Amino acid sequence: MLDLKFIRENAEAVKEAVRLKNEKADIDKILELDEKKRTVQFQFDQVRSEQKTKSKEIGNRKKQGLEVESVMEEVSRLAEQIKELNTELSDVTNELNDRLLTVPNIPQKDVPAGGEENNAFVRDWGCKKEFTFEPREHMEICDESLDFKRGAKITGSGFPLYKGTAALLERALINYFLDKHVLQHGYTEMKPPFIVNRKTMTGTGQLPKLEEDMYHTDAEDFFLIPTAEVPVTNYYSEEILPEKELPVKFCAYTPCFRREAGSYGKDTKGLQRVHQFNKVELVQLTRPEDSPQALDDITSAAEAIVQELGLHYRVVKLATGDLSFASSITYDIEVWAPGCERYLEVSSVSNFTDFQARRASIRYRKNEDGKVDYVHTLNGSGLATPRIFVALVETWQNEDGGITVPPCLRPYLQNRERIEF
């Protein structure tokens, strides 16, 4: 959420951000409601003050034996006016708050303008692997170890079922990711709930914009999490942290659930786009001045894993129209999958500045003067398993159908140098 004072003082810049992100927030209406709220608040305060004065007058007149009926009638009239103004103030406040939730975060100045086609290449690592045979796609390699047919029978389309070697490889990837971030990068592991309430989803910016993409339980108004970012970032919601505790660095493995109602027409073959998948998420809460470095640190931590897996990848900076609603800047890591001959996004690393912190009320108290300010929140996939799984088996496949296991994964696969599906 943007600060209302900031919107008031930078209306044109906010309107431009709305345009660049292809959002529909009506900034003029927000400013109109803001002005109306302040006007009604002023009227409310004036009438309330007058009512208090008249109430005191009643007491004084009683002490002096003077008539009080006319003053009591005036107090009653003021009470009715206060009731009307309070209702009006509540209505305009609720509408203003609802509309503020539709305003996206402002892209940083170095973010390229435009849609996905304007995403900027940052760097790459490694080279596309060359084969002496025609590389196969992961669905052909894994055969029935990835059982989409029975997964669909049990639940529905887009819910993969892993068994045998596929299940073992999936578990190995998750454990490897967690160990890497905890033991080498200093993250504290967390095991959060997989279901959250509406307030929590609103705190990180998934609601109200993405509600149709979420799995929702009507009875409790709960949501299955689309990413561990949601519960982990909200861990300190409504709290004030001492500055000495920053940065906070959490990592968490969770399944992720996304209906992705707006993804029709995108490539959904195999594991490339599913409704339930596994991911290890990295979350940091920092001082505002430290968030740019934290963004680089999270990106580097995710890249280190892809490098150890021996996968060719590239890093791109997302253009304004490809940024998420809450992000101010995002780097995507895209691995090359030789079987399907595509780059697949396996990590998005974002700096949300104080946008999520304002929604979730996550603040810190400064050491120097004791003043309270909002933290900056950041997160990144470290990593999501489905497309890493795809790139891994397609990159390290052998002509006989086996998969060469990268050295970093062997301790998690009973020290096997080779696996077969």
BAMI-584192 format. One record per residue (C-alpha): residue in three letters; x, y, z. Coordinates in steps of 0.1 Angstrom, whole numbers, plus 5000, padded with zeros to 4 digits. Layout:
<recs>
(ALA,(X,Y,Z))
...
</recs>
This chain:
<recs>
(MET,(5000,5000,5000))
(LEU,(5012,5035,4992))
(ASP,(5012,5062,5018))
(LEU,(4981,5084,5012))
(LYS,(5002,5115,5018))
(PHE,(5026,5103,4991))
(ILE,(4998,5098,4967))
(ARG,(4984,5133,4975))
(GLU,(5018,5149,4969))
(ASN,(5028,5128,4939))
(ALA,(4996,5122,4921))
(GLU,(5010,5123,4886))
(ALA,(5038,5099,4894))
(VAL,(5013,5075,4909))
(LYS,(4990,5078,4879))
(GLU,(5020,5070,4857))
(ALA,(5028,5039,4878))
(VAL,(4992,5027,4874))
(ARG,(4995,5031,4836))
(LEU,(5029,5014,4834))
(LYS,(5016,4984,4854))
(ASN,(4983,4982,4834))
(GLU,(4962,4987,4865))
(LYS,(4929,5004,4868))
(ALA,(4932,5024,4901))
(ASP,(4913,5057,4899))
(ILE,(4937,5082,4915))
(ASP,(4915,5112,4910))
(LYS,(4887,5094,4928))
(ILE,(4910,5085,4957))
(LEU,(4921,5122,4960))
(GLU,(4884,5132,4959))
(LEU,(4876,5107,4987))
(ASP,(4906,5118,5007))
(GLU,(4894,5154,5005))
(LYS,(4859,5144,5015))
(LYS,(4871,5124,5044))
(ARG,(4892,5153,5058))
(THR,(4863,5176,5054))
(VAL,(4839,5153,5071))
(GLN,(4864,5146,5098))
(PHE,(4868,5184,5104))
(GLN,(4830,5188,5107))
(PHE,(4828,5158,5130))
(ASP,(4855,5172,5153))
(GLN,(4838,5206,5154))
(VAL,(4804,5193,5163))
(ARG,(4819,5169,5189))
(SER,(4837,5198,5204))
(GLU,(4805,5219,5205))
(GLN,(4786,5190,5221))
(LYS,(4812,5187,5249))
(THR,(4810,5225,5255))
(LYS,(4772,5223,5256))
(SER,(4773,5193,5280))
(LYS,(4795,5212,5304))
(GLU,(4771,5242,5301))
(ILE,(4742,5220,5313))
(GLY,(4761,5211,5345))
(ASN,(4770,5247,5351))
(ARG,(4734,5259,5346))
(LYS,(4721,5232,5369))
(LYS,(4745,5244,5396))
(GLN,(4732,5280,5391))
(GLY,(4696,5268,5391))
(LEU,(4691,5280,5355))
(GLU,(4669,5265,5328))
(VAL,(4686,5236,5309))
(GLU,(4659,5222,5286))
(SER,(4669,5243,5256))
(VAL,(4705,5234,5260))
(MET,(4697,5197,5264))
(GLU,(4677,5199,5231))
(GLU,(4707,5215,5215))
(VAL,(4729,5186,5228))
(SER,(4704,5161,5214))
(ARG,(4705,5178,5181))
(LEU,(4743,5178,5181))
(ALA,(4743,5141,5190))
(GLU,(4721,5132,5161))
(GLN,(4744,5153,5138))
(ILE,(4774,5134,5152))
(LYS,(4758,5101,5145))
(GLU,(4751,5112,5109))
(LEU,(4786,5125,5104))
(ASN,(4801,5093,5119))
(THR,(4782,5072,5095))
(GLU,(4793,5094,5066))
(LEU,(4829,5093,5079))
(SER,(4828,5055,5082))
(ASP,(4814,5051,5047))
(VAL,(4840,5074,5030))
(THR,(4868,5058,5050))
(ASN,(4858,5023,5039))
(GLU,(4855,5033,5003))
(LEU,(4889,5051,5004))
(ASN,(4906,5021,5020))
(ASP,(4891,4998,4994))
(ARG,(4904,5020,4966))
(LEU,(4938,5023,4981))
(LEU,(4941,4985,4979))
(THR,(4938,4988,4941))
(VAL,(4969,5011,4938))
(PRO,(5001,4992,4928))
(ASN,(5036,4997,4940))
(ILE,(5056,5022,4920))
(PRO,(5083,5006,4897))
(GLN,(5119,5018,4904))
(LYS,(5133,5043,4879))
(ASP,(5157,5017,4863))
(VAL,(5129,4993,4855))
(PRO,(5123,4992,4817))
(ALA,(5088,5004,4805))
(GLY,(5066,4981,4786))
(GLY,(5054,4945,4786))
(GLU,(5071,4911,4787))
(GLU,(5088,4917,4754))
(ASN,(5107,4946,4770))
(ASN,(5122,4926,4798))
(ALA,(5159,4934,4800))
(PHE,(5187,4908,4798))
(VAL,(5211,4912,4828))
(ARG,(5235,4882,4825))
(ASP,(5237,4845,4818))
(TRP,(5257,4816,4830))
(GLY,(5270,4785,4812))
(CYS,(5260,4773,4778))
(LYS,(5232,4754,4762))
(LYS,(5242,4717,4764))
(GLU,(5250,4700,4731))
(PHE,(5238,4664,4726))
(THR,(5250,4636,4703))
(PHE,(5214,4624,4702))
(GLU,(5179,4640,4700))
(PRO,(5171,4652,4736))
(ARG,(5137,4641,4749))
(GLU,(5112,4661,4769))
(HIS,(5108,4654,4806))
(MET,(5073,4638,4802))
(GLU,(5088,4612,4779))
(ILE,(5119,4607,4801))
(CYS,(5099,4602,4833))
(ASP,(5072,4582,4818))
(GLU,(5047,4570,4845))
(SER,(5069,4583,4874))
(LEU,(5051,4616,4867))
(ASP,(5015,4604,4867))
(PHE,(4993,4633,4855))
(LYS,(4965,4609,4845))
(ARG,(4959,4595,4880))
(GLY,(4966,4629,4895))
(ALA,(4937,4643,4875))
(LYS,(4916,4613,4885))
(ILE,(4923,4620,4922))
(THR,(4919,4658,4920))
(GLY,(4918,4674,4886))
(SER,(4939,4687,4858))
(GLY,(4972,4704,4868))
(PHE,(4978,4683,4900))
(PRO,(5008,4661,4893))
(LEU,(5015,4628,4911))
(TYR,(5051,4619,4916))
(LYS,(5061,4583,4924))
(GLY,(5092,4562,4926))
(THR,(5123,4580,4913))
(ALA,(5104,4612,4905))
(ALA,(5092,4615,4941))
(LEU,(5127,4608,4954))
(LEU,(5142,4634,4931))
(GLU,(5116,4660,4942))
(ARG,(5123,4654,4978))
(ALA,(5161,4655,4972))
(LEU,(5157,4689,4955))
(ILE,(5137,4704,4984))
(ASN,(5162,4691,5010))
(TYR,(5191,4704,4990))
(PHE,(5176,4738,4986))
(LEU,(5168,4741,5023))
(ASP,(5203,4730,5034))
(LYS,(5220,4753,5010))
(HIS,(5201,4784,5023))
(VAL,(5203,4775,5060))
(LEU,(5238,4762,5062))
(GLN,(5255,4785,5036))
(HIS,(5234,4816,5034))
(GLY,(5223,4821,5070))
(TYR,(5186,4818,5066))
(THR,(5164,4805,5095))
(GLU,(5141,4777,5084))
(MET,(5104,4781,5090))
(LYS,(5075,4757,5086))
(PRO,(5044,4779,5083))
(PRO,(5007,4771,5079))
(PHE,(4996,4762,5044))
(ILE,(4963,4780,5049))
(VAL,(4959,4817,5058))
(ASN,(4931,4842,5064))
(ARG,(4920,4871,5043))
(LYS,(4939,4897,5063))
(THR,(4972,4878,5057))
(MET,(4966,4875,5020))
(THR,(4958,4912,5018))
(GLY,(4990,4920,5037))
(THR,(5013,4908,5010))
(GLY,(4991,4921,4981))
(GLN,(4975,4890,4967))
(LEU,(4941,4904,4976))
(PRO,(4920,4919,4963))
(LYS,(4936,4918,4929))
(LEU,(4943,4880,4925))
(GLU,(4914,4865,4944))
(GLU,(4901,4846,4914))
(ASP,(4935,4829,4911))
(MET,(4934,4816,4947))
(TYR,(4919,4784,4962))
(HIS,(4894,4796,4988))
(THR,(4874,4779,5016))
(ASP,(4840,4796,5020))
(ALA,(4831,4784,5055))
(GLU,(4861,4800,5072))
(ASP,(4871,4825,5045))
(PHE,(4906,4809,5044))
(PHE,(4929,4806,5014))
(LEU,(4954,4779,5004))
(ILE,(4987,4797,5001))
(PRO,(5000,4806,4966))
(THR,(5035,4809,4980))
(ALA,(5053,4808,5013))
(GLU,(5059,4845,5009))
(VAL,(5024,4850,5023))
(PRO,(5026,4834,5058))
(VAL,(5063,4841,5062))
(THR,(5062,4878,5054))
(ASN,(5032,4882,5077))
(TYR,(5050,4865,5106))
(TYR,(5058,4900,5121))
(SER,(5025,4917,5110))
(GLU,(5012,4943,5135))
(GLU,(5046,4942,5152))
(ILE,(5075,4966,5158))
(LEU,(5110,4951,5156))
(PRO,(5141,4965,5172))
(GLU,(5165,4977,5145))
(LYS,(5192,4953,5159))
(GLU,(5171,4923,5148))
(LEU,(5173,4934,5111))
(PRO,(5178,4919,5086))
(VAL,(5154,4891,5092))
(LYS,(5161,4861,5069))
(PHE,(5137,4833,5067))
(CYS,(5134,4803,5043))
(ALA,(5105,4779,5041))
(TYR,(5094,4749,5020))
(THR,(5057,4748,5012))
(PRO,(5034,4734,4986))
(CYS,(5019,4762,4966))
(PHE,(4984,4764,4952))
(ARG,(4973,4786,4923))
(ARG,(4942,4783,4901))
(GLU,(4958,4808,4876))
(ALA,(4925,4816,4861))
(GLY,(4942,4841,4838))
(SER,(4968,4818,4824))
(TYR,(4948,4804,4795))
(GLY,(4968,4801,4763))
(LYS,(5001,4798,4781))
(ASP,(5022,4766,4778))
(THR,(5009,4741,4803))
(LYS,(5027,4709,4791))
(GLY,(5038,4686,4819))
(LEU,(5053,4704,4849))
(GLN,(5057,4737,4831))
(ARG,(5024,4751,4846))
(VAL,(5005,4733,4874))
(HIS,(4980,4742,4901))
(GLN,(5000,4726,4929))
(PHE,(5038,4727,4931))
(ASN,(5066,4727,4957))
(LYS,(5089,4757,4964))
(VAL,(5115,4769,4988))
(GLU,(5110,4806,4994))
(LEU,(5135,4832,5007))
(VAL,(5121,4862,5026))
(GLN,(5140,4891,5041))
(LEU,(5129,4921,5062))
(THR,(5154,4949,5061))
(ARG,(5160,4986,5068))
(PRO,(5150,5007,5038))
(GLU,(5186,5015,5030))
(ASP,(5196,4979,5029))
(SER,(5170,4965,5006))
(PRO,(5189,4970,4973))
(GLN,(5218,4949,4986))
(ALA,(5194,4923,4999))
(LEU,(5178,4920,4965))
(ASP,(5212,4912,4950))
(ASP,(5219,4887,4979))
(ILE,(5187,4868,4974))
(THR,(5193,4866,4936))
(SER,(5228,4854,4941))
(ALA,(5217,4827,4965))
(ALA,(5192,4814,4940))
(GLU,(5217,4815,4912))
(ALA,(5243,4796,4932))
(ILE,(5219,4766,4933))
(VAL,(5213,4767,4896))
(GLN,(5250,4768,4890))
(GLU,(5257,4739,4912))
(LEU,(5231,4719,4893))
(GLY,(5250,4727,4862))
(LEU,(5221,4743,4844))
(HIS,(5225,4771,4818))
(TYR,(5204,4801,4828))
(ARG,(5198,4838,4822))
(VAL,(5187,4866,4845))
(VAL,(5163,4892,4832))
(LYS,(5149,4924,4848))
(LEU,(5112,4925,4844))
(ALA,(5096,4954,4826))
(THR,(5069,4975,4843))
(GLY,(5040,4957,4826))
(ASP,(5054,4923,4837))
(LEU,(5060,4933,4873))
(SER,(5037,4919,4900))
(PHE,(5012,4943,4916))
(ALA,(5033,4947,4948))
(SER,(5068,4947,4934))
(SER,(5090,4977,4927))
(ILE,(5117,4957,4909))
(THR,(5120,4920,4900))
(TYR,(5147,4897,4886))
(ASP,(5137,4864,4870))
(ILE,(5161,4835,4867))
(GLU,(5152,4814,4836))
(VAL,(5169,4780,4830))
(TRP,(5173,4764,4796))
(ALA,(5154,4731,4791))
(PRO,(5169,4714,4760))
(GLY,(5141,4689,4756))
(CYS,(5113,4715,4751))
(GLU,(5139,4741,4739))
(ARG,(5127,4769,4761))
(TYR,(5139,4791,4789))
(LEU,(5117,4784,4820))
(GLU,(5114,4808,4849))
(VAL,(5124,4791,4881))
(SER,(5128,4821,4904))
(SER,(5114,4856,4907))
(VAL,(5133,4878,4932))
(SER,(5115,4910,4942))
(ASN,(5119,4941,4963))
(PHE,(5085,4954,4976))
(THR,(5101,4984,4994))
(ASP,(5076,4993,5022))
(PHE,(5045,4984,5001))
(GLN,(5037,4951,5019))
(ALA,(5050,4964,5052))
(ARG,(5024,4992,5052))
(ARG,(4996,4967,5044))
(ALA,(5007,4943,5071))
(SER,(5020,4969,5095))
(ILE,(5055,4956,5099))
(ARG,(5077,4983,5114))
(TYR,(5110,4987,5133))
(ARG,(5123,5011,5159))
(LYS,(5155,5029,5150))
(ASN,(5184,5027,5174))
(GLU,(5195,5063,5169))
(ASP,(5163,5082,5178))
(GLY,(5137,5056,5187))
(LYS,(5115,5066,5158))
(VAL,(5094,5040,5141))
(ASP,(5095,5033,5104))
(TYR,(5083,5006,5080))
(VAL,(5107,4978,5070))
(HIS,(5113,4968,5034))
(THR,(5102,4933,5024))
(LEU,(5118,4911,4998))
(ASN,(5114,4876,4986))
(GLY,(5126,4852,4960))
(SER,(5122,4816,4950))
(GLY,(5151,4795,4961))
(LEU,(5138,4776,4941))
(ALA,(5105,4764,4927))
(THR,(5109,4727,4919))
(PRO,(5087,4719,4888))
(ARG,(5107,4737,4861))
(ILE,(5140,4729,4878))
(PHE,(5129,4693,4877))
(VAL,(5122,4697,4839))
(ALA,(5155,4714,4832))
(LEU,(5175,4690,4853))
(VAL,(5162,4658,4837))
(GLU,(5163,4672,4802))
(THR,(5199,4686,4806))
(TRP,(5214,4656,4823))
(GLN,(5196,4629,4803))
(ASN,(5216,4601,4787))
(GLU,(5208,4584,4754))
(ASP,(5200,4551,4772))
(GLY,(5173,4569,4793))
(GLY,(5192,4573,4825))
(ILE,(5199,4607,4842))
(THR,(5234,4617,4854))
(VAL,(5230,4632,4889))
(PRO,(5249,4664,4895))
(PRO,(5274,4660,4924))
(CYS,(5256,4685,4947))
(LEU,(5225,4663,4946))
(ARG,(5241,4629,4952))
(PRO,(5241,4631,4990))
(TYR,(5203,4635,4988))
(LEU,(5200,4605,4964))
(GLN,(5218,4578,4984))
(ASN,(5251,4589,4967))
(ARG,(5239,4577,4933))
(GLU,(5257,4590,4903))
(ARG,(5228,4580,4880))
(ILE,(5191,4575,4884))
(GLU,(5164,4559,4861))
(PHE,(5127,4565,4860))
</recs>
